[in-house]
Each structure stands twice: as C-alpha cells, then as structure tokens.
Amino acid sequence: MQMDAVSISGHRMPPGGTMDILFSFDTTGSMSYILDEVKGRLSDMIQRLQSDIPGIRLGVIAHGDYCDEQEFYLEKHIEFTQNVVDLCNFVGDIDGTGGGDEDECYELILRKAHQEFTWAPVSNKVLVMIGDANPHPPDYKLNVDNIDWREELAVIAKMGIKIYAVQALNNDGAVEFYNSMAEVTGGHYLRLENFSNICDFIMAICYRERDDGLFLNYEAEVAARQGTSGFHKDLNNMFATLRREDSKQSNISSTSKPDQVPPVSAKPIGRRGSYSSDSGAASSGCSSAEPSGTVHRYGSFSSISSASSPSPHIPAVVTPLSVTPASSFSNTKPATGNSHRPNSPKQRGIYGRTSNKKRNTIPREKVPETKFKLRNLKWSSWKLAYSPEKPDDSRNWRKMRLLNGYKRKSLFSSSKRQKMYEVSVQTHPRGKLHVMYQTVMSSNLDSLNWCRRLFGGSYMRYRIHQRQIKRVIQQSCRVFVRRADFKKIPTITYSYAWSRSITGKQTPERTVVKNNKTLSGMDYTLY
C-alpha cells in the first residue's frame, strides 16, 4: 500500500521558539539495553540540552508488546516536562519486557504519541521512534482496536510532528516501516547497530532540530572525543545523514559499505583508551563501566552552552581504560601453567577454559545488561517458561506435578544450529530479570520435555534442576529463557549461579538473594 507524503515544512522554529521532543523506547528483549545506556547519563544530557536549548520540553514512552501487559507492562510514559528529577526517576524505574513475537506494538505508540501528549501549538514537534521490528497489522488478534499504523502516521504528519525513525540492529525486513515514518513526516531515517552510541544520537537529533551551529559544534566535539580511532560507523552515517538538509532516509543502506560515507576529520586531542568488544566498535561518549576495572569518561555531557564555547575542540588528557582480565575478551593462552588447549568446544566449554586452570569469573547476575559482553548477539525476546500462576493462554501450558505452578509446553521452534541459552528469574511482575544459568546446545526445545534438554545430563542433574525451579516458583517467582545465535565459541568469562546445582554435585550453589527472595544458594541434595 502506497502512502502519499504530506508536505511538511523543513524550516525549524526561530530562536526562542519552544521545542517538544518525544522519545519512544522499545523495551522488549535486547532492545531494553538501549534505555539502560541512557539511564546513567540522562541527568547530564538533560541539563546540557536545557542550557543550550532554552524552552525544550522532553517526554518519554517506554513500551513492550501487547502480550507483556500482564507479566510486565504494555506502555508507560511521562508527559512533556522540563523537570530533570521527574524524567530521571521515570526512566530509572523502567525495566525490560519480554515481547511475544517478531512484530511490536508500534502502531499503538504512534496513536498514543498524538492522542495522549500535549504538544505546544507553536513549537518544533519531534518524535524519535527507536525500535527494531515491524508494527502489528490491524487484524492482529491482540490489536483489539484494529489500529493501522499508516492511519496513525498520517495524523502525526498533519499535526506537523516530524519523526526521526531510528532502526536498531539489522532487520532488513523492517526498513520500509522506518523509512515510511521518516518520509511521510519529513523526518530522517537512521540506523543504530551499536547501542552505546544512542546518547550521541539523542544529543545530535536535538541539536539538529534547533540550530545548525549547535549541531556542527557537537559533531566536531564527538569527532574530537573519538580521537585517532575515528567515528564508529553508526556515528559517521548519522552525522552524514543529518548534515544533508533534504535527507529523508539513512545515508547508507544495509547493503552499503561504511567507506561510502566520507569520514569527518577532526584534529585529535589525545588518544582514547579503549577495550575490545564483540562488535569491535569504539565506545562512544556515553560509555558505561565494565563489570570490573577503572572507568574514565570521555567528553562528558557537561552543561556547556554553545555561545560560551566557540571552539568545538575540547582539550583533554584521557587516561586509558583499565579492564581486568576477567571482564575482557581474550583469545590468548595463559601466560603460566599448562599451555595445552583442548581441541573441541565440548572439551573447552564455551569459555575456552582449560581443565587444569581455575577461572577468574564475574557473577552474571551482577552484570548490568549495558555491560554484558555478549549483548550484541542476536538474542530472542525473553520467553516465560515457568509461572507460579495460570497464564491466560492456558492451552500452551501444563500444570507442574505436585506444585502450584505451570510450565510452558513448547519453548522455542526447532533449530539445527548451535544456540546459546540463558535462564533468568523474575522476583515480581514487571521486575528485573536476574540471569542464573547458561548453556550452549543444538537440541530442539519445541516439545514438552524441553527442560530435560535445556538442563541436560544425568537423571541426577535433572532432579536437581526440578528442585531449583520448585523453590523459586514457591516464592512466587517467574522463570524466563532466551537464546541467541553465534558464529564462534565466545571466550567471555561469567559465573552463573545455577551452574553448580546442575553439575550433579550434592552441594549448594552460590547464594543469590534478590528482593528478600533466595534465588540460589539453598541445599539441593537429592532425597
């Protein structure tokens, strides 16, 4: 279906005019990490924006999908405000959601954006839509109001609201949706692959909508902060797109190569410290601390007005980031000890460890998602696997034996490829997910005995697993599972609390207590 583009003036508001910017964050699955990236820097960002753009009002929507309404939440929002504390408290309290299928409820968010927010009559109106999938069609069973995203988009365009459509990750099947939002409203289509760049995206969009000078100064500031390492592909493409006055879509397609966009040159002002990551990308200005080690911020979002900063280059001496071996990527052999390395992944384990060398590990449940080294894998949404109460779609569940709890009949569709699985526990509805267990396998989890495969091994190990699940269900906790594809065996070192309880050893695993509920650490000997 083709839509006629509604003519929208490309002129910005004159100096002194108000600006309303609404940010919409998808919190399903791994998309929740984007909002996590923003949380630690939000106060600095808002204060700087208020200093540079007087009169700016910010609003935020955080949303899951329709199926999340009972287990997590469907959507939460805060109206346009200039109150820094209210905005920070709202965003800080947002947790991730599960999501149920590939599409998300973006059509509902488009409707709420124009119905439930009080846009100033004379203002620069901007909606920043951040997502990674397509909207649901009007006939989707949970879309009870039969909302058509095309109709909602037409209303937004007539209201003069410009959409910056930020597509995360690499779902080529969703390009048309994000392109359409930008084209119909006179906005811009941007691609985001490395979530750590989201803070720079937000700042650049706000400056771009206010003033060319602010935008170009910020671009030069980011370039200087990157130093000799150069722009990450996301930032290079984003700045190149927003520099073009007539651009409606990303400056680079999903099939284009990064070198098609000329890099922005800037005089280096000092060498940034860096650490390796699975994407190989340099960290952006909203860098976050690693699970351990010393963190030094680069180009902090301080409240500096462009009027008082004629030069975009910020002289600074940056200390290299220090990261302990436990939290870093390493493909090298140990400096000491037996240098023999097992040949097969099964012998090595997924961490590439040798049997005669003790691992220096990080407790997985203590690692925030923004600092999880494997977060850039293509993770599925978290899927509810065990529930203490009967779910609405009861036909897909089976009551657990001798326990007031329910187990999903089928967890994931069959797959012949090896996948990485993580298991987490949620202590209360809409609460944080605490990751307890991980494994790599190629078994199918599409039948009733999926739990035997997920926690595979001897009968003893299976019984121990059942007792672990029973204890958390008795405490009214929920258990979730997700999986991800990977191309090679990761070498990251994490300690998962449930790993000891399913090894067959008659010893308790590492103690983990969250919200006064014991998720791990009880005695799981057989009886």
N, C-alpha and C positions, 0 to 999 in steps of 0.2 A: 504494500500500500504506500503510495507516494503522498507526501505532505507538502503543501505549499508553504514556503518560507514566509513568515510575517516580517515585514520590514521594520527593523529596529534601528534607531539612531545609534551610530557608533560614537557619538560625542559623549565625553564624560561630563560630570557636573562641574560647574565652575568652582574655583577656590572658595572655601567657606560653606559649600553645599554639604548636606548630610549624605552619609553612605551607610546602607544596610547590607550586611553580608551574612548570609545563612550558610552554615557548613553542615552537610549531611554525611554521617559516617555509617557505613555498613559494618556491623559488629559480628557477623556470622563467621564461624570458623577462624581461619588465619587472618581474615580482614580486621579482626579486633586489635591486631598488633599495631595497626596504623594509629588508632586512637591512643594506644599505650605510648606510642612515640611522642605524642603531643602533650601528654599529661605533665611530664616533668618540666616542660619549657613554656607552658601556657601562660603563666603569670608574666614572665619576662616579655613574651611576644605581645600580649595584650597591652601592657604598659608602653611598649615601644610604639605600637600602632596608634595608641591614643595620643602619644606625643607628636608623632609625625602626621597623623590624620585626625585633626580635631573634629568631633562630631560623629565619629564612626560608631556604629552600633553592631554588635555581633549576636547571632543566635546559633544554636546547635541542635541538630536532630541526631539521635543515635537509634539505630533500628536493627532488629533481627528479621525474621520472616514470620509469616502467619502461624506456622507450627510452633514458634517459640513463645507464643502468648501465655501458655500455661506453665511451661517449665522455666522460662527466663522472662522475657518481655517482648512485646511487639515493637513498640517505639517509645522513646522518651524524648522530651525536648524542653528547651528553655527559650523563652521569648527574647526578642531583641533587647539588649541591655548594654549599659556601659559599666556595670558593676563587676570589677575584676574578681572579687571574692565569690560572688554567686556563680560566675562562669567556671571558675576553677573548682569549686565544690561540686558543681553538677558533673563536669567532665571526670573529676576524680572518682566519683561514685559509680561510673559506668563500667560494667563488666561485659565480657564477651557472651555471645549467644551461640546456639548450635546450628541453626539452619537445617532445612529438611531435604531440599533438592537443589538442582543447579540454579534455577531462577530464584530471584529475591523480590521482595515487595516494593520495588522502586516506584511502581505506579501509585501505590498508597502514599509514599513520601512526596511525590510530585503534587498530589492533591493536598496534603497537609501543608506543604510549603506555601500554597496560595490561599488556603482557607483558614489556617489557624495562626498565622503570623501577621502582625500589624505592620505592614510596610508603610514607611513615610510617604505621603502623597508626592512630594517633590524630593526625590533622592536618587542616588545611584543604587540600583537594586541588583544584587548579585547572589546567585545560588551556586554553591560549589558542591557538586554531587560526586562523591567518592565511592566507587564500587568496583566489582569485578565480573558481574554476571549480567544476564538479561532480566527484564521485568516479567512478571506473570501475565499471561493473556487474560482477556476479560472472562473467558469461560473456565478459568482455573477454579477448582472446587472450593478452595479456601478464600478465594477472592469473591466474597459473598455480595459485594456491591457492584460486581462486574465492572471494575474500574479499567478504563482503557488509557494507557499511558500517553497515547497520541492526543487524545482529547485534553488531558491534563496539561500536556506540553503546549497546546495551542492557547489555553487560558493563561499560562505563565507568560507566553510570548506577548499576548495582548496587554498584559499588565506592565510590560516593559522590564521584566526580570530577565537578566542575562545569565545564562548557565555556563559555568566552567565545568565541563564533564571530564573528570579525572578517572581514567580506567586503570585499575591496578592489575598487575600480573599480565599474563599473555593469552587471554581468551579471545582468539580471533573471531569467534562466533558472536561476540558481543560488540564488535566495533561499530556496526551500523547503529545500534541504540545510542551509544555515546556520541557518535558523530551527529546523529539527528538532533540530540538535545542542544549541541553547540550551534549547529547550522540554523535551526528554526528560531533560536532566541538571539542570534548574533553574538554568541559566546565563543568559547575556544575548547578544543578537544586536546587533552593532554594524556600522555602515558606515564605510568609510575610503576617501575619494576622493583626498585629498592626502597622499602618503606622508610628507611632512615632519612630519606630526602623530603618527607612530607612537610616538615616545618618550613623549609626553604620554599616549597611550592606555595604554602599558605601566605607567607610574607610577600612573595613575588606577586601573587594574584592581587592582594590588597593594594600594593604599591602601583601595580599596573593600572588598576581601576581609578586611582586618584591622580597620578601625575607621572609623566614620562621621566622627569628628573629623578624622582624618588625611585622609580623602577630601575633606571640605568645605574644609579648610585648603588642600589642594592645588588645588582648583578655584578658590578665591579668588586663590591665587598665580598661576595661569595667566591668570586674568582680568586681574589687575593687570599682568602682563607684556605682555599684548596691548594694553593702553593704550586710547586712544580709537578704535583701529581695530576693536575688538570681536572677539568669538570668530569663528574660521573655522567654517563650517557643520559640519564634522566634529566639532570640539570641542564646539560647542553641543549637537549631538544626542547625543554620547557622554555628556557630563555630565548632561544631562536624563534620559537613559535610566537611568544608574546611580544617579541620585538616587531613582528610584522603586523602592521595596523589592520590589514584586511584578512588576517588568518582566521579561519573557522575550524580548522582541524589541525591535528598534530603535524609538526614539521617533518616528521619521519614516520613511515608506516612500519607495520610489524615485520615486513619483509625487507626493509631497507637496512643498510649498514650504517653504523654510527658515524663513519667518516664522511657521510654525505652532508652533514651539517658542519660548517666551518667552526672550529673551536674558538671560544672567546679568549683572547690573550689578555693577560694581566701581569704586571710586574710582581714576581714572587717576593714575599716579605718575610720569609722564614720557612723552614721545612716542617711540614706537619708530621707528627708522629702517626703511625698507622698500625693496624693489626689486620691479620688475614681474616677473611670471611669466606663463606661458601660461595658468594657471588663474585668475589674478587674486586668488589667496588670499594672505592674510598669512602670513608664516612663523611657525612655532611655536617652542617652546622648544628643540627640537633642530634649530635652524637649522644649515646647513652652509655652508662657504665657497664663494664663487663662483669660477669659473675664474681670475679676477684681481680685484684690488681688496682693500680692507681689510675685515676681518670683525670685528664686535663682537658678543659673545654676550649674549643677554638671558636673565635668570633662570636662570643656570647651575645644573645639578644638583649643588649642594654638599651635603655631609653635615651637614644641619641637622635635629636631632630636633624633632618637633612639640612636645615638652614644653618645649624651650627657646625656642620661637618662638611665643608666644601670639598674635601678630598675623599674619594671613595676608598682609598687605601688606608688600612688601619695598621700602623706599625706595631708589631708584637713579636715576642720571642716565645716560641712554643716548645714546651718540653715533650719529648716523645712519650707516647702512651706505654705504660708498663703493664704487661699482662703475664700472669703466672702460667707456667706450662700446663696446669690443669685445665685452664679455660681457653687454650689456644689450639688452633689447628696444627697438627704436626704429622708429617709423613716420614720423619727421620727415625733412625734406630736409636735406642737408648745409648747414652754415652758410656755407661758402665753396664756390667752384667753380661749375661749370655747374649750374643748378637744373633743367634739363630731365630728366624722368624717363620712360623708355620705358613704353609703354602695356601691352604684353603681358608675361605671365610669362616667355615664352621669351626676350624681349629682356632682361628684368631679371635672369633667373636666379632661383633660389629664394631668394637672399639679398636681393633688391631692390636690387642694386648697379647703378650706372651704369658704362658702359664707360670713361669718362674719369676715374674716381676710384679710386685704389688702395684696396683693402680692408685694414682692420686686423683680422686674423683670429686665432683661437685654434686651435692644433693639436688636432684632435679626439681623437687617441689619448691626449692628456694630460688630458682632462677626465673625472673620475670620473663614473660613472653617476648618482650622487646629485646632481651639479651640472650635468648635461646639461639644457639649457633645453627640449628637446623631449621629455623623458622622459614627460610626461603624455599624449602622443599614444597612441592605441590600437595599440601595437606588437604584432606577432605574436611567437611564440617564435623564437629563433634557429634556423635550419634549416641542417644540414650540407649544403654544396653541393659541396665538393671534399674528398677524403680521400686520404692517402698509402697507406692500406691498404684492403683489400677489406672493405666493410661486411657485416654479417650478412645484411641484406635485399638480396642482390646483384642480384636481378631488377630492382630500381629504379635500378641504377647501370650505368654504361658505362665500360669501361677507356679511359683517355686515350691518345691516339696518341703513340707513341714515349716513353712515360713510365710509370713505375710509380706510377700514381695513378688515381683514379676520380672521375667526375663524375656527379652525380645527373641522371637522365633528365628529370625534371619537377620544377620548384622550387615553384611556387605555382599554385593554381587560377586560372582566368581571371577577370579583372575589368576592367570598362569605366571604372572611376573612376580618377582620378589617385592614385597612391600614392608615398610616399617610401620609398626603399630604402637600407639601409646594409649594407656588406660588412665583415666583421671576420676577423682571423687569430688562430688559437689555436696557440701555440708547442708546447704539450704537453698530453696528455689531462688533463681536469679543470682546465686552466689558465684564466687570464683571457683574455677576448676583446678584442683591440686593433682598434678601428674604423679602417679605412683608406680607405673610399670611400663615396660617397653620390650618389644621383641621384633625380630625380622623373620619373615617366612613367606612362602608362596602358597600356603594352603587356602582352600575356599572357606569362607565364613557365611555361606548362604543357606545353611541348614541348621536344624535345631541343636546339633552337637557342636556348634561353632566354638563354645567355650573350651571344649577339650582340645581344639586345635590352637586357640589363642594362648592358652596356658598349657601347652603340650608337654608331654613327658610321661613319666610313670604314673601308675594309679595313685601312688602316694602324693605326688605333686598335685594331681587333680583334686584330691580330697582336701589338701591344704588350701588350695585356691578357693574351694567351696566354703571353707570356714572363714576365710578372709572376706569374701563377698557377704557372707551371712552377718558378720559383725558390723560392717558398715551399713548394711540395709537395716539392721536392728536399731541403728542410731538415726534412722530416717535420712540417710544419705543416698544420693543417686550416683550411678557409675556410668561413665561415658567412654567411648572408644573412637579413635580417629586413625587414619592411615595415610601414608604418603609414598609416592614413587621416588626412587633414587637410582642413579646410574652407576654409582660405585659405593663400596662399603665405606661409610663415614668413619672418621678417626677421632671423633669428639668423645670426651670422657665425662659421663654423668653417672651418678649413683641413683638408682630407682629404688624407693623404699620397699616395694614388694618383692624385689628380686630374691631376697633371702628366703622369703616364705614359700617360694615355689621351687626351691632347689632340691627339695627332698630332705633337707636337714631339719632335725627336730629342735630348732632354736627360733626364738622370736626375731623378727626383722627390725630394722631401725625404727625408732619411735618417731611418730609424726602426730602431733595434736593440733587441730585447727578448729577454732570456734568452740572449744571445750568438747570436741569430739575426737576420739582416738581413731585415726585412720590407719595407723600402722604401729607395730611395736608390742602387740599382745602376744601371749604364748599360743602358738598354733601347732602344738604337738598333737599327734593323732590319738584318738581314743575310741 
